[in-house]
Amino acid sequence: MLAILLVQIALLCVEDSHADNAEEQQRCLALALYWEARGESDDGLIAVGWAILNRVANPDFPDTPCDVVYQGGEQPPCQFSWWCDGKSDTPRDEASWSRAQNVAATLLTDPPDDPTDGALYFHSSGIETPWRVSRTKTATIGNHVFYR
């Protein structure tokens, strides 16, 4: 519950170089959900969204969904490979895009409980752990493994 409050406060107090309104924050979160988890169930989308919101609430990361998603810029290394892969970020599947937008809106206005137990990181379950540092596994949801 504290994480939810911190996220909501951060969104209200934002002075953001990428966006300064709630619609744009929702759009950034929806894009991340779309590109990172569009093939997942709503639970999988929610889990990926929570990892982003947990970063927003953590002092070691930027203060808004847009700044978290765009952290590192458009050239590797970046936080989310879809953002810095040089390809178009325009959603192509209208049904998946609509679902990602709906989940993002829910996460930012009336979020369900965090199923990731405070995760700040995630990766697809089909790959080996991509980090050199040890992280604590918190959950496996759909095709993603979550860590803090």
N, CA, C and O atoms as a GROMACS GRO file, in nm:
protein
  592
    1MET      N    1   0.082  -0.118   0.000
    1MET     CA    2   0.000   0.000   0.000
    1MET      C    3   0.087   0.126   0.000
    1MET      O    4   0.053   0.225  -0.064
    2LEU      N    5   0.200   0.122   0.072
    2LEU     CA    6   0.290   0.236   0.074
    2LEU      C    7   0.343   0.264  -0.066
    2LEU      O    8   0.356   0.380  -0.105
    3ALA      N    9   0.375   0.159  -0.142
    3ALA     CA   10   0.424   0.178  -0.279
    3ALA      C   11   0.320   0.249  -0.364
    3ALA      O   12   0.355   0.336  -0.444
    4ILE      N   13   0.194   0.213  -0.348
    4ILE     CA   14   0.087   0.278  -0.424
    4ILE      C   15   0.083   0.426  -0.391
    4ILE      O   16   0.075   0.509  -0.481
    5LEU      N   17   0.089   0.459  -0.263
    5LEU     CA   18   0.086   0.598  -0.220
    5LEU      C   19   0.206   0.675  -0.276
    5LEU      O   20   0.191   0.787  -0.325
    6LEU      N   21   0.324   0.616  -0.269
    6LEU     CA   22   0.444   0.681  -0.320
    6LEU      C   23   0.435   0.705  -0.471
    6LEU      O   24   0.476   0.810  -0.520
    7VAL      N   25   0.382   0.608  -0.543
    7VAL     CA   26   0.365   0.624  -0.688
    7VAL      C   27   0.268   0.737  -0.717
    7VAL      O   28   0.294   0.822  -0.802
    8GLN      N   29   0.155   0.739  -0.646
    8GLN     CA   30   0.056   0.843  -0.670
    8GLN      C   31   0.111   0.981  -0.636
    8GLN      O   32   0.085   1.077  -0.708
    9ILE      N   33   0.186   0.993  -0.527
    9ILE     CA   34   0.247   1.121  -0.491
    9ILE      C   35   0.347   1.163  -0.598
    9ILE      O   36   0.350   1.279  -0.639
   10ALA      N   37   0.430   1.070  -0.644
   10ALA     CA   38   0.529   1.102  -0.747
   10ALA      C   39   0.462   1.152  -0.874
   10ALA      O   40   0.509   1.247  -0.936
   11LEU      N   41   0.351   1.088  -0.911
   11LEU     CA   42   0.282   1.131  -1.033
   11LEU      C   43   0.219   1.268  -1.016
   11LEU      O   44   0.210   1.344  -1.113
   12LEU      N   45   0.176   1.303  -0.896
   12LEU     CA   46   0.117   1.434  -0.873
   12LEU      C   47   0.221   1.545  -0.869
   12LEU      O   48   0.193   1.658  -0.907
   13CYS      N   49   0.341   1.511  -0.825
   13CYS     CA   50   0.444   1.612  -0.805
   13CYS      C   51   0.546   1.618  -0.918
   13CYS      O   52   0.649   1.685  -0.904
   14VAL      N   53   0.521   1.552  -1.026
   14VAL     CA   54   0.622   1.536  -1.129
   14VAL      C   55   0.656   1.668  -1.200
   14VAL      O   56   0.568   1.748  -1.233
   15GLU      N   57   0.786   1.685  -1.222
   15GLU     CA   58   0.836   1.783  -1.318
   15GLU      C   59   0.924   1.702  -1.409
   15GLU      O   60   1.041   1.677  -1.378
   16ASP      N   61   0.871   1.660  -1.521
   16ASP     CA   62   0.928   1.555  -1.602
   16ASP      C   63   0.975   1.610  -1.736
   16ASP      O   64   0.902   1.685  -1.801
   17SER      N   65   1.095   1.574  -1.777
   17SER     CA   66   1.148   1.620  -1.905
   17SER      C   67   1.080   1.554  -2.024
   17SER      O   68   1.079   1.612  -2.133
   18HIS      N   69   1.022   1.434  -2.008
   18HIS     CA   70   0.956   1.365  -2.118
   18HIS      C   71   0.806   1.390  -2.121
   18HIS      O   72   0.745   1.385  -2.228
   19ALA      N   73   0.748   1.418  -2.008
   19ALA     CA   74   0.603   1.436  -2.004
   19ALA      C   75   0.565   1.504  -1.874
   19ALA      O   76   0.630   1.485  -1.771
   20ASP      N   77   0.458   1.583  -1.881
   20ASP     CA   78   0.417   1.651  -1.759
   20ASP      C   79   0.268   1.636  -1.734
   20ASP      O   80   0.208   1.718  -1.665
   21ASN      N   81   0.206   1.532  -1.789
   21ASN     CA   82   0.065   1.513  -1.763
   21ASN      C   83   0.031   1.366  -1.748
   21ASN      O   84   0.105   1.278  -1.793
   22ALA      N   85  -0.082   1.342  -1.684
   22ALA     CA   86  -0.123   1.205  -1.653
   22ALA      C   87  -0.146   1.122  -1.779
   22ALA      O   88  -0.114   1.003  -1.780
   23GLU      N   89  -0.200   1.182  -1.884
   23GLU     CA   90  -0.224   1.107  -2.008
   23GLU      C   91  -0.094   1.055  -2.067
   23GLU      O   92  -0.087   0.941  -2.113
   24GLU      N   93   0.009   1.137  -2.066
   24GLU     CA   94   0.137   1.094  -2.122
   24GLU      C   95   0.202   0.987  -2.035
   24GLU      O   96   0.264   0.895  -2.087
   25GLN      N   97   0.188   0.999  -1.903
   25GLN     CA   98   0.242   0.895  -1.814
   25GLN      C   99   0.172   0.762  -1.841
   25GLN      O  100   0.236   0.657  -1.845
   26GLN      N  101   0.041   0.768  -1.859
   26GLN     CA  102  -0.036   0.647  -1.890
   26GLN      C  103   0.008   0.588  -2.024
   26GLN      O  104   0.021   0.467  -2.038
   27ARG      N  105   0.031   0.674  -2.122
   27ARG     CA  106   0.075   0.628  -2.253
   27ARG      C  107   0.211   0.559  -2.243
   27ARG      O  108   0.231   0.453  -2.303
   28CYS      N  109   0.304   0.617  -2.170
   28CYS     CA  110   0.437   0.556  -2.154
   28CYS      C  111   0.426   0.418  -2.088
   28CYS      O  112   0.489   0.322  -2.132
   29LEU      N  113   0.345   0.409  -1.983
   29LEU     CA  114   0.327   0.282  -1.915
   29LEU      C  115   0.261   0.181  -2.010
   29LEU      O  116   0.302   0.065  -2.015
   30ALA      N  117   0.160   0.225  -2.084
   30ALA     CA  118   0.092   0.135  -2.178
   30ALA      C  119   0.188   0.086  -2.286
   30ALA      O  120   0.184  -0.032  -2.324
   31LEU      N  121   0.275   0.173  -2.337
   31LEU     CA  122   0.373   0.129  -2.436
   31LEU      C  123   0.465   0.022  -2.380
   31LEU      O  124   0.495  -0.077  -2.447
   32ALA      N  125   0.509   0.041  -2.257
   32ALA     CA  126   0.595  -0.059  -2.194
   32ALA      C  127   0.520  -0.192  -2.178
   32ALA      O  128   0.575  -0.298  -2.205
   33LEU      N  129   0.396  -0.185  -2.135
   33LEU     CA  130   0.316  -0.307  -2.121
   33LEU      C  131   0.298  -0.376  -2.255
   33LEU      O  132   0.310  -0.498  -2.266
   34TYR      N  133   0.269  -0.297  -2.357
   34TYR     CA  134   0.248  -0.352  -2.491
   34TYR      C  135   0.374  -0.423  -2.541
   34TYR      O  136   0.368  -0.538  -2.582
   35TRP      N  137   0.486  -0.354  -2.537
   35TRP     CA  138   0.608  -0.410  -2.595
   35TRP      C  139   0.672  -0.516  -2.509
   35TRP      O  140   0.738  -0.606  -2.561
   36GLU      N  141   0.655  -0.509  -2.379
   36GLU     CA  142   0.718  -0.608  -2.290
   36GLU      C  143   0.629  -0.730  -2.265
   36GLU      O  144   0.681  -0.838  -2.238
   37ALA      N  145   0.496  -0.713  -2.272
   37ALA     CA  146   0.410  -0.822  -2.224
   37ALA      C  147   0.278  -0.837  -2.300
   37ALA      O  148   0.183  -0.892  -2.244
   38ARG      N  149   0.269  -0.792  -2.422
   38ARG     CA  150   0.139  -0.795  -2.491
   38ARG      C  151   0.084  -0.936  -2.508
   38ARG      O  152  -0.037  -0.952  -2.521
   39GLY      N  153   0.167  -1.037  -2.508
   39GLY     CA  154   0.120  -1.175  -2.521
   39GLY      C  155   0.081  -1.239  -2.389
   39GLY      O  156   0.038  -1.354  -2.386
   40GLU      N  157   0.095  -1.165  -2.282
   40GLU     CA  158   0.064  -1.216  -2.148
   40GLU      C  159  -0.084  -1.197  -2.115
   40GLU      O  160  -0.155  -1.123  -2.182
   41SER      N  161  -0.128  -1.264  -2.010
   41SER     CA  162  -0.261  -1.240  -1.954
   41SER      C  163  -0.262  -1.103  -1.888
   41SER      O  164  -0.158  -1.038  -1.877
   42ASP      N  165  -0.379  -1.059  -1.844
   42ASP     CA  166  -0.385  -0.932  -1.770
   42ASP      C  167  -0.296  -0.939  -1.647
   42ASP      O  168  -0.234  -0.838  -1.611
   43ASP      N  169  -0.288  -1.055  -1.581
   43ASP     CA  170  -0.200  -1.069  -1.465
   43ASP      C  171  -0.054  -1.043  -1.503
   43ASP      O  172   0.020  -0.981  -1.427
   44GLY      N  173  -0.014  -1.090  -1.620
   44GLY     CA  174   0.122  -1.065  -1.666
   44GLY      C  175   0.147  -0.919  -1.697
   44GLY      O  176   0.253  -0.865  -1.665
   45LEU      N  177   0.049  -0.852  -1.759
   45LEU     CA  178   0.060  -0.709  -1.785
   45LEU      C  179   0.069  -0.632  -1.654
   45LEU      O  180   0.152  -0.542  -1.639
   46ILE      N  181  -0.015  -0.668  -1.559
   46ILE     CA  182  -0.015  -0.600  -1.429
   46ILE      C  183   0.120  -0.617  -1.360
   46ILE      O  184   0.173  -0.523  -1.302
   47ALA      N  185   0.175  -0.737  -1.366
   47ALA     CA  186   0.304  -0.763  -1.302
   47ALA      C  187   0.415  -0.677  -1.363
   47ALA      O  188   0.495  -0.618  -1.289
   48VAL      N  189   0.422  -0.670  -1.494
   48VAL     CA  190   0.522  -0.585  -1.560
   48VAL      C  191   0.499  -0.439  -1.522
   48VAL      O  192   0.594  -0.366  -1.495
   49GLY      N  193   0.374  -0.398  -1.521
   49GLY     CA  194   0.342  -0.261  -1.480
   49GLY      C  195   0.387  -0.231  -1.339
   49GLY      O  196   0.439  -0.123  -1.311
   50TRP      N  197   0.367  -0.327  -1.249
   50TRP     CA  198   0.410  -0.305  -1.112
   50TRP      C  199   0.562  -0.292  -1.099
   50TRP      O  200   0.610  -0.215  -1.017
   51ALA      N  201   0.636  -0.367  -1.179
   51ALA     CA  202   0.782  -0.352  -1.174
   51ALA      C  203   0.821  -0.209  -1.211
   51ALA      O  204   0.914  -0.153  -1.152
   52ILE      N  205   0.752  -0.151  -1.308
   52ILE     CA  206   0.779  -0.012  -1.346
   52ILE      C  207   0.736   0.083  -1.235
   52ILE      O  208   0.810   0.175  -1.201
   53LEU      N  209   0.617   0.062  -1.179
   53LEU     CA  210   0.570   0.149  -1.070
   53LEU      C  211   0.656   0.136  -0.945
   53LEU      O  212   0.676   0.234  -0.873
   54ASN      N  213   0.708   0.017  -0.920
   54ASN     CA  214   0.799   0.000  -0.806
   54ASN      C  215   0.927   0.081  -0.827
   54ASN      O  216   0.985   0.132  -0.731
   55ARG      N  217   0.971   0.090  -0.950
   55ARG     CA  218   1.088   0.175  -0.980
   55ARG      C  219   1.054   0.322  -0.955
   55ARG      O  220   1.134   0.397  -0.900
   56VAL      N  221   0.935   0.364  -0.997
   56VAL     CA  222   0.893   0.503  -0.975
   56VAL      C  223   0.898   0.536  -0.825
   56VAL      O  224   0.937   0.646  -0.788
   57ALA      N  225   0.859   0.442  -0.742
   57ALA     CA  226   0.854   0.465  -0.597
   57ALA      C  227   0.991   0.450  -0.530
   57ALA      O  228   1.005   0.484  -0.412
   58ASN      N  229   1.090   0.399  -0.602
   58ASN     CA  230   1.222   0.373  -0.546
   58ASN      C  231   1.315   0.491  -0.574
   58ASN      O  232   1.323   0.537  -0.688
   59PRO      N  233   1.385   0.540  -0.472
   59PRO     CA  234   1.472   0.657  -0.493
   59PRO      C  235   1.591   0.632  -0.587
   59PRO      O  236   1.655   0.728  -0.631
   60ASP      N  237   1.621   0.508  -0.620
   60ASP     CA  238   1.731   0.477  -0.711
   60ASP      C  239   1.692   0.486  -0.858
   60ASP      O  240   1.776   0.468  -0.946
   61PHE      N  241   1.565   0.514  -0.885
   61PHE     CA  242   1.515   0.522  -1.022
   61PHE      C  243   1.443   0.654  -1.043
   61PHE      O  244   1.414   0.726  -0.947
   62PRO      N  245   1.416   0.688  -1.169
   62PRO     CA  246   1.342   0.812  -1.196
   62PRO      C  247   1.203   0.812  -1.133
   62PRO      O  248   1.152   0.709  -1.088
   63ASP      N  249   1.141   0.930  -1.130
   63ASP     CA  250   1.018   0.954  -1.054
   63ASP      C  251   0.888   0.938  -1.130
   63ASP      O  252   0.782   0.957  -1.071
   64THR      N  253   0.890   0.905  -1.258
   64THR     CA  254   0.767   0.891  -1.334
   64THR      C  255   0.775   0.768  -1.424
   64THR      O  256   0.885   0.722  -1.455
   65PRO      N  257   0.661   0.714  -1.465
   65PRO     CA  258   0.666   0.602  -1.559
   65PRO      C  259   0.742   0.636  -1.687
   65PRO      O  260   0.820   0.554  -1.736
   66CYS      N  261   0.721   0.754  -1.742
   66CYS     CA  262   0.793   0.791  -1.865
   66CYS      C  263   0.944   0.793  -1.843
   66CYS      O  264   1.019   0.739  -1.924
   67ASP      N  265   0.987   0.854  -1.734
   67ASP     CA  266   1.131   0.861  -1.710
   67ASP      C  267   1.191   0.724  -1.680
   67ASP      O  268   1.306   0.699  -1.716
   68VAL      N  269   1.116   0.635  -1.616
   68VAL     CA  270   1.163   0.499  -1.595
   68VAL      C  271   1.178   0.428  -1.729
   68VAL      O  272   1.281   0.367  -1.757
   69VAL      N  273   1.075   0.435  -1.813
   69VAL     CA  274   1.076   0.367  -1.942
   69VAL      C  275   1.187   0.420  -2.031
   69VAL      O  276   1.254   0.343  -2.100
   70TYR      N  277   1.208   0.551  -2.031
   70TYR     CA  278   1.306   0.612  -2.121
   70TYR      C  279   1.447   0.623  -2.060
   70TYR      O  280   1.537   0.678  -2.122
   71GLN      N  281   1.464   0.571  -1.939
   71GLN     CA  282   1.594   0.581  -1.872
   71GLN      C  283   1.703   0.518  -1.959
   71GLN      O  284   1.688   0.406  -2.008
   72GLY      N  285   1.810   0.591  -1.978
   72GLY     CA  286   1.922   0.543  -2.056
   72GLY      C  287   1.923   0.594  -2.198
   72GLY      O  288   2.022   0.576  -2.270
   73GLY      N  289   1.815   0.658  -2.240
   73GLY     CA  290   1.810   0.716  -2.374
   73GLY      C  291   1.776   0.614  -2.482
   73GLY      O  292   1.742   0.500  -2.454
   74GLU      N  293   1.787   0.660  -2.606
   74GLU     CA  294   1.747   0.578  -2.720
   74GLU      C  295   1.861   0.496  -2.778
   74GLU      O  296   1.843   0.430  -2.882
   75GLN      N  297   1.976   0.497  -2.715
   75GLN     CA  298   2.089   0.415  -2.758
   75GLN      C  299   2.121   0.317  -2.646
   75GLN      O  300   2.118   0.355  -2.529
   76PRO      N  301   2.152   0.191  -2.680
   76PRO     CA  302   2.190   0.096  -2.575
   76PRO      C  303   2.312   0.146  -2.500
   76PRO      O  304   2.396   0.213  -2.561
   77PRO      N  305   2.327   0.119  -2.373
   77PRO     CA  306   2.233   0.040  -2.295
   77PRO      C  307   2.116   0.125  -2.247
   77PRO      O  308   2.132   0.242  -2.212
   78CYS      N  309   2.000   0.066  -2.247
   78CYS     CA  310   1.881   0.134  -2.197
   78CYS      C  311   1.808   0.034  -2.108
   78CYS      O  312   1.846  -0.083  -2.102
   79GLN      N  313   1.705   0.079  -2.041
   79GLN     CA  314   1.633  -0.009  -1.949
   79GLN      C  315   1.540  -0.107  -2.021
   79GLN      O  316   1.523  -0.221  -1.976
   80PHE      N  317   1.481  -0.064  -2.129
   80PHE     CA  318   1.385  -0.147  -2.202
   80PHE      C  319   1.427  -0.152  -2.348
   80PHE      O  320   1.430  -0.049  -2.416
   81SER      N  321   1.460  -0.271  -2.396
   81SER     CA  322   1.520  -0.285  -2.529
   81SER      C  323   1.428  -0.234  -2.641
   81SER      O  324   1.479  -0.185  -2.742
   82TRP      N  325   1.298  -0.244  -2.627
   82TRP     CA  326   1.208  -0.196  -2.732
   82TRP      C  327   1.224  -0.046  -2.753
   82TRP      O  328   1.200   0.004  -2.863
   83TRP      N  329   1.263   0.026  -2.649
   83TRP     CA  330   1.278   0.171  -2.658
   83TRP      C  331   1.403   0.210  -2.736
   83TRP      O  332   1.403   0.311  -2.806
   84CYS      N  333   1.508   0.132  -2.724
   84CYS     CA  334   1.634   0.175  -2.787
   84CYS      C  335   1.680   0.079  -2.897
   84CYS      O  336   1.800   0.073  -2.926
   85ASP      N  337   1.588   0.005  -2.958
   85ASP     CA  338   1.628  -0.090  -3.061
   85ASP      C  339   1.628  -0.030  -3.202
   85ASP      O  340   1.660  -0.099  -3.299
   86GLY      N  341   1.593   0.100  -3.214
   86GLY     CA  342   1.594   0.166  -3.343
   86GLY      C  343   1.471   0.138  -3.429
   86GLY      O  344   1.460   0.190  -3.540
   87LYS      N  345   1.378   0.058  -3.379
   87LYS     CA  346   1.256   0.026  -3.452
   87LYS      C  347   1.143   0.119  -3.408
   87LYS      O  348   1.153   0.185  -3.305
   88SER      N  349   1.038   0.122  -3.485
   88SER     CA  350   0.921   0.202  -3.450
   88SER      C  351   0.860   0.151  -3.320
   88SER      O  352   0.853   0.031  -3.296
   89ASP      N  353   0.816   0.244  -3.237
   89ASP     CA  354   0.750   0.208  -3.111
   89ASP      C  355   0.598   0.221  -3.122
   89ASP      O  356   0.527   0.214  -3.022
   90THR      N  357   0.548   0.238  -3.242
   90THR     CA  358   0.405   0.249  -3.265
   90THR      C  359   0.341   0.111  -3.256
   90THR      O  360   0.379   0.021  -3.331
   91PRO      N  361   0.245   0.093  -3.166
   91PRO     CA  362   0.178  -0.038  -3.156
   91PRO      C  363   0.110  -0.076  -3.287
   91PRO      O  364   0.051   0.008  -3.355
   92ARG      N  365   0.120  -0.204  -3.321
   92ARG     CA  366   0.063  -0.252  -3.447
   92ARG      C  367  -0.063  -0.336  -3.427
   92ARG      O  368  -0.144  -0.347  -3.519
   93ASP      N  369  -0.080  -0.394  -3.311
   93ASP     CA  370  -0.195  -0.480  -3.283
   93ASP      C  371  -0.294  -0.400  -3.197
   93ASP      O  372  -0.272  -0.379  -3.078
   94GLU      N  373  -0.403  -0.355  -3.260
   94GLU     CA  374  -0.498  -0.265  -3.193
   94GLU      C  375  -0.559  -0.327  -3.067
   94GLU      O  376  -0.576  -0.257  -2.967
   95ALA      N  377  -0.593  -0.455  -3.071
   95ALA     CA  378  -0.654  -0.520  -2.953
   95ALA      C  379  -0.555  -0.524  -2.836
   95ALA      O  380  -0.592  -0.494  -2.722
   96SER      N  381  -0.431  -0.560  -2.864
   96SER     CA  382  -0.329  -0.564  -2.757
   96SER      C  383  -0.299  -0.424  -2.706
   96SER      O  384  -0.277  -0.405  -2.586
   97TRP      N  385  -0.297  -0.325  -2.795
   97TRP     CA  386  -0.272  -0.187  -2.755
   97TRP      C  387  -0.385  -0.137  -2.665
   97TRP      O  388  -0.360  -0.072  -2.563
   98SER      N  389  -0.508  -0.166  -2.701
   98SER     CA  390  -0.622  -0.125  -2.620
   98SER      C  391  -0.616  -0.189  -2.481
   98SER      O  392  -0.641  -0.123  -2.380
   99ARG      N  393  -0.582  -0.316  -2.476
   99ARG     CA  394  -0.570  -0.387  -2.347
   99ARG      C  395  -0.458  -0.327  -2.263
   99ARG      O  396  -0.476  -0.307  -2.143
  100ALA      N  397  -0.344  -0.298  -2.324
  100ALA     CA  398  -0.233  -0.236  -2.250
  100ALA      C  399  -0.273  -0.099  -2.196
  100ALA      O  400  -0.238  -0.065  -2.083
  101GLN      N  401  -0.346  -0.022  -2.275
  101GLN     CA  402  -0.392   0.109  -2.228
  101GLN      C  403  -0.489   0.095  -2.110
  101GLN      O  404  -0.480   0.172  -2.014
  102ASN      N  405  -0.578  -0.001  -2.116
  102ASN     CA  406  -0.673  -0.022  -2.006
  102ASN      C  407  -0.603  -0.065  -1.878
  102ASN      O  408  -0.635  -0.017  -1.770
  103VAL      N  409  -0.507  -0.156  -1.890
  103VAL     CA  410  -0.432  -0.201  -1.772
  103VAL      C  411  -0.349  -0.085  -1.716
  103VAL      O  412  -0.343  -0.068  -1.594
  104ALA      N  413  -0.286  -0.008  -1.802
  104ALA     CA  414  -0.208   0.108  -1.755
  104ALA      C  415  -0.297   0.206  -1.680
  104ALA      O  416  -0.258   0.256  -1.574
  105ALA      N  417  -0.415   0.234  -1.733
  105ALA     CA  418  -0.507   0.326  -1.666
  105ALA      C  419  -0.545   0.274  -1.528
  105ALA      O  420  -0.548   0.351  -1.432
  106THR      N  421  -0.573   0.147  -1.519
  106THR     CA  422  -0.607   0.087  -1.389
  106THR      C  423  -0.490   0.096  -1.292
  106THR      O  424  -0.508   0.131  -1.175
  107LEU      N  425  -0.370   0.065  -1.340
  107LEU     CA  426  -0.252   0.071  -1.253
  107LEU      C  427  -0.228   0.211  -1.198
  107LEU      O  428  -0.180   0.226  -1.085
  108LEU      N  429  -0.260   0.312  -1.275
  108LEU     CA  430  -0.233   0.449  -1.232
  108LEU      C  431  -0.348   0.513  -1.154
  108LEU      O  432  -0.329   0.617  -1.092
  109THR      N  433  -0.466   0.453  -1.157
  109THR     CA  434  -0.579   0.514  -1.087
  109THR      C  435  -0.632   0.429  -0.972
  109THR      O  436  -0.667   0.483  -0.867
  110ASP      N  437  -0.639   0.299  -0.989
  110ASP     CA  438  -0.693   0.210  -0.886
  110ASP      C  439  -0.619   0.077  -0.893
  110ASP      O  440  -0.677  -0.026  -0.926
  111PRO      N  441  -0.489   0.080  -0.860
  111PRO     CA  442  -0.406  -0.039  -0.881
  111PRO      C  443  -0.445  -0.156  -0.792
  111PRO      O  444  -0.476  -0.139  -0.674
  112PRO      N  445  -0.443  -0.277  -0.850
  112PRO     CA  446  -0.459  -0.397  -0.768
  112PRO      C  447  -0.333  -0.418  -0.684
  112PRO      O  448  -0.235  -0.346  -0.701
  113ASP      N  449  -0.336  -0.515  -0.596
  113ASP     CA  450  -0.217  -0.547  -0.517
  113ASP      C  451  -0.102  -0.584  -0.609
  113ASP      O  452  -0.122  -0.634  -0.720
  114ASP      N  453   0.019  -0.560  -0.561
  114ASP     CA  454   0.140  -0.589  -0.637
  114ASP      C  455   0.170  -0.739  -0.632
  114ASP      O  456   0.208  -0.790  -0.527
  115PRO      N  457   0.153  -0.811  -0.742
  115PRO     CA  458   0.180  -0.954  -0.742
  115PRO      C  459   0.328  -0.989  -0.746
  115PRO      O  460   0.365  -1.106  -0.733
  116THR      N  461   0.414  -0.888  -0.765
  116THR     CA  462   0.558  -0.913  -0.779
  116THR      C  463   0.633  -0.901  -0.648
  116THR      O  464   0.754  -0.926  -0.643
  117ASP      N  465   0.565  -0.862  -0.541
  117ASP     CA  466   0.628  -0.846  -0.410
  117ASP      C  467   0.743  -0.746  -0.417
  117ASP      O  468   0.852  -0.772  -0.365
  118GLY      N  469   0.718  -0.633  -0.481
  118GLY     CA  470   0.816  -0.525  -0.482
  118GLY      C  471   0.924  -0.536  -0.587
  118GLY      O  472   1.029  -0.472  -0.574
  119ALA      N  473   0.903  -0.615  -0.690
  119ALA     CA  474   1.007  -0.634  -0.793
  119ALA      C  475   1.042  -0.503  -0.862
  119ALA      O  476   0.956  -0.419  -0.888
  120LEU      N  477   1.170  -0.489  -0.891
  120LEU     CA  478   1.221  -0.375  -0.968
  120LEU      C  479   1.273  -0.418  -1.104
  120LEU      O  480   1.296  -0.335  -1.192
  121TYR      N  481   1.291  -0.548  -1.123
  121TYR     CA  482   1.350  -0.602  -1.244
  121TYR      C  483   1.270  -0.723  -1.290
  121TYR      O  484   1.205  -0.790  -1.210
  122PHE      N  485   1.277  -0.751  -1.418
  122PHE     CA  486   1.215  -0.872  -1.471
  122PHE      C  487   1.284  -0.909  -1.601
  122PHE      O  488   1.352  -0.827  -1.664
  123HIS      N  489   1.267  -1.033  -1.640
  123HIS     CA  490   1.314  -1.079  -1.771
  123HIS      C  491   1.224  -1.193  -1.816
  123HIS      O  492   1.152  -1.252  -1.736
  124SER      N  493   1.230  -1.223  -1.943
  124SER     CA  494   1.153  -1.335  -1.997
  124SER      C  495   1.204  -1.465  -1.936
  124SER      O  496   1.324  -1.482  -1.915
  125SER      N  497   1.112  -1.555  -1.908
  125SER     CA  498   1.152  -1.680  -1.843
  125SER      C  499   1.236  -1.770  -1.933
  125SER      O  500   1.302  -1.860  -1.883
  126GLY      N  501   1.235  -1.747  -2.063
  126GLY     CA  502   1.310  -1.830  -2.156
  126GLY      C  503   1.457  -1.795  -2.168
  126GLY      O  504   1.529  -1.860  -2.244
  127ILE      N  505   1.504  -1.694  -2.094
  127ILE     CA  506   1.645  -1.658  -2.102
  127ILE      C  507   1.711  -1.673  -1.966
  127ILE      O  508   1.643  -1.673  -1.863
  128GLU      N  509   1.841  -1.686  -1.966
  128GLU     CA  510   1.915  -1.691  -1.840
  128GLU      C  511   1.913  -1.554  -1.776
  128GLU      O  512   1.892  -1.452  -1.843
  129THR      N  513   1.934  -1.551  -1.646
  129THR     CA  514   1.938  -1.425  -1.575
  129THR      C  515   2.040  -1.333  -1.641
  129THR      O  516   2.157  -1.368  -1.651
  130PRO      N  517   1.995  -1.215  -1.686
  130PRO     CA  518   2.083  -1.129  -1.764
  130PRO      C  519   2.173  -1.036  -1.683
  130PRO      O  520   2.242  -0.952  -1.741
  131TRP      N  521   2.174  -1.048  -1.549
  131TRP     CA  522   2.249  -0.953  -1.468
  131TRP      C  523   2.374  -1.015  -1.410
  131TRP      O  524   2.380  -1.136  -1.386
  132ARG      N  525   2.472  -0.931  -1.389
  132ARG     CA  526   2.597  -0.977  -1.328
  132ARG      C  527   2.589  -0.975  -1.176
  132ARG      O  528   2.665  -1.044  -1.108
  133VAL      N  529   2.495  -0.897  -1.122
  133VAL     CA  530   2.478  -0.890  -0.977
  133VAL      C  531   2.365  -0.981  -0.933
  133VAL      O  532   2.273  -1.009  -1.010
  134SER      N  533   2.373  -1.027  -0.811
  134SER     CA  534   2.270  -1.116  -0.758
  134SER      C  535   2.145  -1.036  -0.722
  134SER      O  536   2.155  -0.928  -0.663
  135ARG      N  537   2.028  -1.089  -0.757
  135ARG     CA  538   1.901  -1.026  -0.723
  135ARG      C  539   1.813  -1.133  -0.659
  135ARG      O  540   1.830  -1.252  -0.683
  136THR      N  541   1.718  -1.088  -0.577
  136THR     CA  542   1.627  -1.179  -0.509
  136THR      C  543   1.504  -1.202  -0.597
  136THR      O  544   1.432  -1.108  -0.630
  137LYS      N  545   1.481  -1.327  -0.633
  137LYS     CA  546   1.364  -1.362  -0.713
  137LYS      C  547   1.239  -1.345  -0.626
  137LYS      O  548   1.235  -1.394  -0.513
  138THR      N  549   1.138  -1.276  -0.679
  138THR     CA  550   1.016  -1.253  -0.603
  138THR      C  551   0.896  -1.325  -0.661
  138THR      O  552   0.803  -1.357  -0.587
  139ALA      N  553   0.895  -1.352  -0.790
  139ALA     CA  554   0.778  -1.416  -0.851
  139ALA      C  555   0.809  -1.460  -0.993
  139ALA      O  556   0.898  -1.406  -1.059
  140THR      N  557   0.734  -1.558  -1.039
  140THR     CA  558   0.726  -1.592  -1.180
  140THR      C  559   0.580  -1.579  -1.218
  140THR      O  560   0.494  -1.647  -1.162
  141ILE      N  561   0.552  -1.491  -1.312
  141ILE     CA  562   0.414  -1.466  -1.354
  141ILE      C  563   0.411  -1.470  -1.506
  141ILE      O  564   0.479  -1.393  -1.574
  142GLY      N  565   0.333  -1.561  -1.558
  142GLY     CA  566   0.331  -1.580  -1.702
  142GLY      C  567   0.469  -1.619  -1.751
  142GLY      O  568   0.531  -1.712  -1.699
  143ASN      N  569   0.517  -1.547  -1.851
  143ASN     CA  570   0.648  -1.576  -1.909
  143ASN      C  571   0.756  -1.481  -1.859
  143ASN      O  572   0.856  -1.460  -1.928
  144HIS      N  573   0.738  -1.424  -1.741
  144HIS     CA  574   0.837  -1.333  -1.685
  144HIS      C  575   0.876  -1.375  -1.544
  144HIS      O  576   0.795  -1.425  -1.466
  145VAL      N  577   1.003  -1.353  -1.513
  145VAL     CA  578   1.056  -1.377  -1.379
  145VAL      C  579   1.089  -1.241  -1.320
  145VAL      O  580   1.149  -1.157  -1.388
  146PHE      N  581   1.049  -1.218  -1.195
  146PHE     CA  582   1.062  -1.086  -1.131
  146PHE      C  583   1.159  -1.094  -1.014
  146PHE      O  584   1.169  -1.195  -0.945
  147TYR      N  585   1.232  -0.981  -0.995
  147TYR     CA  586   1.338  -0.973  -0.893
  147TYR      C  587   1.336  -0.835  -0.827
  147TYR      O  588   1.284  -0.738  -0.881
  148ARG      N  589   1.396  -0.831  -0.707
  148ARG     CA  590   1.427  -0.702  -0.646
  148ARG      C  591   1.570  -0.706  -0.598
  148ARG      O  592   1.619  -0.607  -0.542
   0.00000   0.00000   0.00000
